[in-house]
Structure formats: C-alpha cells, structure tokens
C-alpha cells in the first residue's frame, strides 16, 4: 500500500498537468468564437475572473481555514502584482491579440512561455543550471525543443496526410480561411500576445516566490482571481466607458466563454499550477504548455475533421521529445538534491553522537560522585556511632 501511494504521489503532478492542458485546449476556440460575436475582450476578462472567484471562494474558506497563513503587507503587495500581471495585462493582451489573428496562431505564440520562464527562473536562481552537467543540458535542449516544435507546427505544413476521418472540402476550407483573415493584423496581434507571454512568465516566477511565504494554494488562487476581477473591472470601465451594452450577457456563446474560461482556465488551472509550481518548480509547469497545441491538433482532426499535415506531426513529435528531456532533467535534479541531503546527513549526525557520549560521560560521573558521597555519609555515620559508644 505504501509503494502504491508513493507511485501515485509521484505521478500526480504529471497527470494534473496533462488534464489541465486538456481543459485549456478548448479555451482559444470558445473565446475566439465569442469575440467574433462582438464580445468585449475587457469585459470577458472581468467575467472570467469574477466567476472563478465565486467558484473557488467556498472551497478556500472550508479547506484552508486551518492552514491559511497570516496575511502580511509584502504578501498582499505580491498578490496585487500577481493579479495585475496575468489576469489583467496578459489576458487583455491575449484576447486583443486574438482578435487580430487566429486561435491557432494565438495558441502557437503562447508556446514561447517555457523559454521565458526558464530564463527568468535561471536569473532569479529558482532553477539550478550547470552547463557541464548532462541533465542541465537536457533541460536547455528540451526547452528549445518545445518552443521549436510549436513553431514547426505553426509554420511548416508539408504534404497532407490522407486520414480516413478527415473528409473536408479543401476549396471550402481555403475560402473560409481567406474570409476570416481579411480583417486581421497578424503582426500586431503577435506582438500583443508575445508581450502578454512575458507578463505570464513573470507571473509564474512571482507565484513561485509568493508560495514560499504563503503556501495555501487554494486561498492564494482565490485572492489572485479576486484581485484580477477588481483591477480588470477598472480597466474595463475605462476602456468601455459610454458603452453599457458591452456588459450585457445572455444564454449564448458569450456566457459559455466566461463560464468555461473562469472555471476551467482560471480557477482549476491556477490552483493546479500553484500546486505543481510548489512541488516541481516553475520550469516543470511551463514545459507542459506546448502540449496544448498537440491536443488541439488531435482533437480538431477527430471532432472537426480538420486536415492533418506532416509538418504538424513532426512538430508534435519534437514537442514530445523536448518535453521528455525537460522532465528527465528535472527528475535528475531531484535525485541529485536527495543525494546531497544524504551526504550531508552523516556529517550532521557526528555532533549528535558526540553530545550523546558527553551526556553519558557526565551521567556516569554523576553516579560516581553520588556513590562517593554516599560512602562518605555512611563512614561518617559509623564514626558518630562509635564515638557515642565510647562516651560513659
């Protein structure tokens, strides 16, 4: 039973990240559809994090009320900055950039996140990097591979793969694509999304730092979503001033986008991300991000019968190999840290042994002193009795 529990605990971060990426795969499609229907990207951000706050708050109150640390000024400032970096700046830039480009391109551009997180973690000394060690080289090559594979999936098509379930009229697909891209500005959208990815990487690093002083993941996630709602609401009121119709929402794709992104992509994803970052580090968390594009490509092929090209398959394979290299390097980091701890244990145990021996010596000396004192007392009593007998 202990062995099974140990395997389960070791596999939990990997399973959580894969499930999280499956949930995040549907968000670009749902959000892009709602934005094309006229929904304001600034209002979508507010509704998204408001729903996430309402869903997470009861769980945070119930499950973290005993383990929630004391709120300090430094932690509060960090939470305010966290709410500004990802929920406000990144999400507004991401949705605005998505308006100027396609959902596939937006997903592909977000795959530069592992590179940004790796560099920031290296600078902030949250990630140990020694170029001479093999597992560190594997982490660097794996990070480059995940980003490179995502770029291959985006830029390289190659020959079409004749899969039996992809029966799509090519001419119709081309005409639809041209009609959808006539009002787009890919360069402007790409720059917005890349700037948002830099803010996202800063958010991941700062979250790893905040979790050291405030290790209640569920409460921290709720507070970040609450701050994102407040700060995002201020931005939306400024950007949508005089446009009250932008805040209207009905039982349509706009509500679906807000609920889906709020519960799955903000509430659940932020909570899982906090746990994984605290357990495995920010680089491990970011390494799974390109997996979203692989999932989107596979699901689109089966569900929407999209044509699969050889370039996408090659890019997906490069992403998987790069992800494996990063995970292998991280596992070796854990092994090396455990071995260092084991080596430090004997040196730390010698003072304990010395102290124990000293204590035993002192206790033995105490027993000797007690025996000598007892002997002296006995001899004194006998001498007193002898003197009493000599008195007439």
C-alpha positions, 0 to 999 in steps of 0.5 A: 500500500505504501509503494502504491501511494508513493507511485501515485504521489509521484505521478500526480503532478504529471497527470494534473498537468496533462488534464489541465492542458486538456481543459485549456485546449478548448479555451482559444476556440470558445473565446475566439468564437465569442469575440467574433460575436462582438464580445468585449475582450475587457469585459470577458476578462472581468467575467472570467475572473469574477466567476472563478472567484465565486467558484473557488471562494467556498472551497478556500474558506472550508479547506484552508481555514486551518492552514491559511497563513497570516496575511502580511503587507509584502504578501498582499503587495505580491498578490496585487502584482500577481493579479495585475500581471496575468489576469489583467495585462496578459489576458487583455493582451491575449484576447486583443491579440486574438482578435487580430489573428487566429486561435491557432496562431494565438495558441502557437505564440503562447508556446514561447512561455517555457523559454521565458520562464526558464530564463527568468527562473535561471536569473532569479536562481529558482532553477539550478543550471550547470552547463557541464552537467548532462541533465542541465543540458537536457533541460536547455535542449528540451526547452528549445525543443518545445518552443521549436516544435510549436513553431514547426507546427505553426509554420511548416505544413508539408504534404497532407496526410490522407486520414480516413476521418478527415473528409473536408472540402479543401476549396471550402476550407481555403475560402473560409480561411481567406474570409476570416483573415481579411480583417486581421493584423497578424503582426500586431496581434503577435506582438500583443500576445508575445508581450502578454507571454512575458507578463505570464512568465513573470507571473509564474516566477512571482507565484513561485516566490509568493508560495514560499511565504504563503503556501495555501494554494487554494486561498492564494488562487482565490485572492489572485482571481479576486484581485484580477476581477477588481483591477480588470473591472477598472480597466474595463470601465475605462476602456468601455466607458459610454458603452453599457451594452458591452456588459450585457450577457445572455444564454449564448456563446458569450456566457459559455466563454466566461463560464468555461474560461473562469472555471476551467482556465482560471480557477482549476488551472491556477490552483493546479499550477500553484500546486505543481509550481510548489512541488516541481518548480516553475520550469516543470509547469511551463514545459507542459504548455506546448502540449496544448497545441498537440491536443488541439491538433488531435482533437480538431482532426477527430471532432472537426475533421480538420486536415492533418499535415506532416509538418504538424506531426513532426512538430508534435513529435519534437514537442514530445521529445523536448518535453521528455528531456525537460522532465528527465532533467528535472527528475535528475535534479531531484535525485541529485538534491536527495543525494546531497541531503544524504551526504550531508546527513552523516556529517550532521549526525557526528555532533549528535553522537558526540553530545550523546557520549558527553551526556553519558560521560557526565551521567556516569560521573554523576553516579560516581560522585553520588556513590562517593558521597554516599560512602562518605555519609555512611563512614561518617555515620559509623564514626558518630556511632562509635564515638557515642559508644565510647562516651560513659 
